[in-house]
Amino acid sequence: MGLTLEEELSRSLDGFREQLAYPAPNAVFGVFCDGVLAGTAAVAWQSKFASSRHKVLLWGTFVSPRFRRRGFARRLVVRAIEHAHAQGARRINLMMYLPNDAAAQLYRSLGFSTYGVEPEAVCLDGAYFDAALMSLRLD
């Protein structure tokens, strides 16, 4: 969603519960380190119509700074891809705010390609950031 820390902190606990309770086949994955949630990734089918049920959105991919450089993001994204594929998805799409060289490298290494850029996709603390639109075919 591209929320600031303040925006995230203003959300209610019920709002988080609702977000985590999306019905199957939607899924949220987490990795824990020493009992602490270190990172997340999620997949969501954005349409119930057969004409576009083949597309899935990868969202919420994040690893806490103190847990980075341990391969957690890769494991989370791979798990999300495997889940989407097992549920019959043909394509997984994502939006990545720029610049984010580490994430871009990860996604490219997993086969994602950029198909566009959304200008000024998000405004964080008064600054506008573009977003790369990326996609991976699952076959």
SEPADREN-379871 format. One record per residue (C-alpha): x, z, y; residue number from 1; residue in one letter. Coordinates in nm, 2 decimals. Layout:
<sites>
((X, Z, Y), NUM, 'A') ...
</sites>
This chain:
<sites>
((0.00, 0.00, 0.00), 1, 'M') ((0.29, 0.05, 0.24), 2, 'G') ((0.19, 0.39, 0.37), 3, 'L') ((0.43, 0.60, 0.58), 4, 'T') ((0.52, 0.95, 0.45), 5, 'L') ((0.28, 1.10, 0.70), 6, 'E') ((-0.01, 0.87, 0.58), 7, 'E') ((0.06, 0.96, 0.22), 8, 'E') ((0.07, 1.33, 0.30), 9, 'L') ((-0.27, 1.30, 0.48), 10, 'S') ((-0.44, 1.17, 0.17), 11, 'R') ((-0.66, 1.41, -0.03), 12, 'S') ((-0.58, 1.52, -0.38), 13, 'L') ((-0.91, 1.37, -0.49), 14, 'D') ((-0.79, 1.04, -0.34), 15, 'G') ((-0.48, 1.05, -0.56), 16, 'F') ((-0.69, 1.15, -0.87), 17, 'R') ((-0.92, 0.85, -0.81), 18, 'E') ((-0.62, 0.62, -0.78), 19, 'Q') ((-0.47, 0.74, -1.10), 20, 'L') ((-0.80, 0.73, -1.29), 21, 'A') ((-0.85, 0.35, -1.26), 22, 'Y') ((-1.02, 0.24, -1.58), 23, 'P') ((-0.83, 0.06, -1.86), 24, 'A') ((-0.66, -0.18, -1.88), 25, 'P') ((-0.53, -0.07, -1.54), 26, 'N') ((-0.24, 0.17, -1.59), 27, 'A') ((0.00, 0.40, -1.40), 28, 'V') ((0.33, 0.47, -1.56), 29, 'F') ((0.57, 0.75, -1.47), 30, 'G') ((0.92, 0.87, -1.56), 31, 'V') ((1.01, 1.23, -1.55), 32, 'F') ((1.35, 1.38, -1.52), 33, 'C') ((1.40, 1.76, -1.57), 34, 'D') ((1.02, 1.81, -1.54), 35, 'G') ((1.00, 1.63, -1.21), 36, 'V') ((0.82, 1.30, -1.15), 37, 'L') ((1.11, 1.07, -1.07), 38, 'A') ((0.93, 0.73, -1.04), 39, 'G') ((0.62, 0.53, -1.09), 40, 'T') ((0.49, 0.18, -1.15), 41, 'A') ((0.13, 0.06, -1.20), 42, 'A') ((-0.06, -0.25, -1.29), 43, 'V') ((-0.41, -0.34, -1.18), 44, 'A') ((-0.65, -0.62, -1.26), 45, 'W') ((-0.80, -0.71, -0.93), 46, 'Q') ((-1.09, -0.91, -1.06), 47, 'S') ((-1.35, -0.86, -1.33), 48, 'K') ((-1.43, -1.23, -1.33), 49, 'F') ((-1.29, -1.44, -1.62), 50, 'A') ((-1.16, -1.71, -1.38), 51, 'S') ((-0.89, -1.47, -1.25), 52, 'S') ((-0.86, -1.20, -1.51), 53, 'R') ((-0.53, -1.36, -1.62), 54, 'H') ((-0.36, -1.22, -1.30), 55, 'K') ((-0.23, -0.87, -1.27), 56, 'V') ((-0.09, -0.68, -0.97), 57, 'L') ((0.23, -0.47, -1.01), 58, 'L') ((0.21, -0.20, -0.75), 59, 'W') ((0.33, 0.15, -0.67), 60, 'G') ((0.69, 0.09, -0.80), 61, 'T') ((0.90, 0.37, -0.66), 62, 'F') ((1.18, 0.59, -0.77), 63, 'V') ((1.27, 0.90, -0.57), 64, 'S') ((1.61, 0.86, -0.39), 65, 'P') ((1.77, 1.14, -0.59), 66, 'R') ((1.69, 0.97, -0.92), 67, 'F') ((1.80, 0.62, -0.83), 68, 'R') ((2.08, 0.42, -1.00), 69, 'R') ((1.97, 0.55, -1.35), 70, 'R') ((1.77, 0.25, -1.46), 71, 'G') ((1.43, 0.42, -1.42), 72, 'F') ((1.29, 0.14, -1.20), 73, 'A') ((1.38, -0.12, -1.46), 74, 'R') ((1.23, 0.08, -1.74), 75, 'R') ((0.91, 0.13, -1.54), 76, 'L') ((0.87, -0.23, -1.45), 77, 'V') ((0.95, -0.35, -1.80), 78, 'V') ((0.68, -0.10, -1.94), 79, 'R') ((0.43, -0.23, -1.69), 80, 'A') ((0.51, -0.60, -1.78), 81, 'I') ((0.48, -0.51, -2.16), 82, 'E') ((0.14, -0.34, -2.10), 83, 'H') ((0.01, -0.64, -1.89), 84, 'A') ((0.12, -0.88, -2.16), 85, 'H') ((-0.03, -0.68, -2.44), 86, 'A') ((-0.36, -0.67, -2.25), 87, 'Q') ((-0.37, -1.05, -2.23), 88, 'G') ((-0.24, -1.11, -1.88), 89, 'A') ((-0.07, -1.44, -1.82), 90, 'R') ((0.08, -1.37, -1.47), 91, 'R') ((0.20, -1.06, -1.29), 92, 'I') ((0.23, -1.06, -0.91), 93, 'N') ((0.38, -0.82, -0.66), 94, 'L') ((0.44, -0.77, -0.29), 95, 'M') ((0.78, -0.64, -0.19), 96, 'M') ((0.85, -0.53, 0.17), 97, 'Y') ((1.16, -0.67, 0.32), 98, 'L') ((1.45, -0.61, 0.33), 99, 'P') ((1.49, -0.45, -0.01), 100, 'N') ((1.79, -0.60, -0.18), 101, 'D') ((1.79, -0.36, -0.47), 102, 'A') ((1.43, -0.43, -0.56), 103, 'A') ((1.47, -0.80, -0.51), 104, 'A') ((1.77, -0.80, -0.75), 105, 'Q') ((1.57, -0.61, -1.01), 106, 'L') ((1.27, -0.83, -0.99), 107, 'Y') ((1.48, -1.15, -1.01), 108, 'R') ((1.67, -1.02, -1.31), 109, 'S') ((1.34, -0.97, -1.49), 110, 'L') ((1.23, -1.33, -1.41), 111, 'G') ((1.02, -1.29, -1.10), 112, 'F') ((1.04, -1.57, -0.84), 113, 'S') ((0.93, -1.57, -0.48), 114, 'T') ((0.64, -1.80, -0.40), 115, 'Y') ((0.59, -1.70, -0.04), 116, 'G') ((0.65, -1.45, 0.25), 117, 'V') ((0.37, -1.27, 0.43), 118, 'E') ((0.49, -1.22, 0.79), 119, 'P') ((0.44, -0.87, 0.94), 120, 'E') ((0.28, -0.75, 0.62), 121, 'A') ((0.31, -0.38, 0.72), 122, 'V') ((0.37, -0.18, 1.03), 123, 'C') ((0.57, 0.14, 0.96), 124, 'L') ((0.66, 0.37, 1.24), 125, 'D') ((0.60, 0.09, 1.50), 126, 'G') ((0.82, -0.16, 1.32), 127, 'A') ((0.68, -0.47, 1.14), 128, 'Y') ((0.81, -0.58, 0.81), 129, 'F') ((0.76, -0.90, 0.62), 130, 'D') ((0.67, -0.90, 0.25), 131, 'A') ((0.80, -1.13, -0.03), 132, 'A') ((0.53, -1.24, -0.27), 133, 'L') ((0.67, -1.26, -0.62), 134, 'M') ((0.53, -1.37, -0.95), 135, 'S') ((0.62, -1.37, -1.32), 136, 'L') ((0.46, -1.58, -1.59), 137, 'R') ((0.41, -1.37, -1.91), 138, 'L') ((0.43, -1.60, -2.21), 139, 'D') 
</sites>
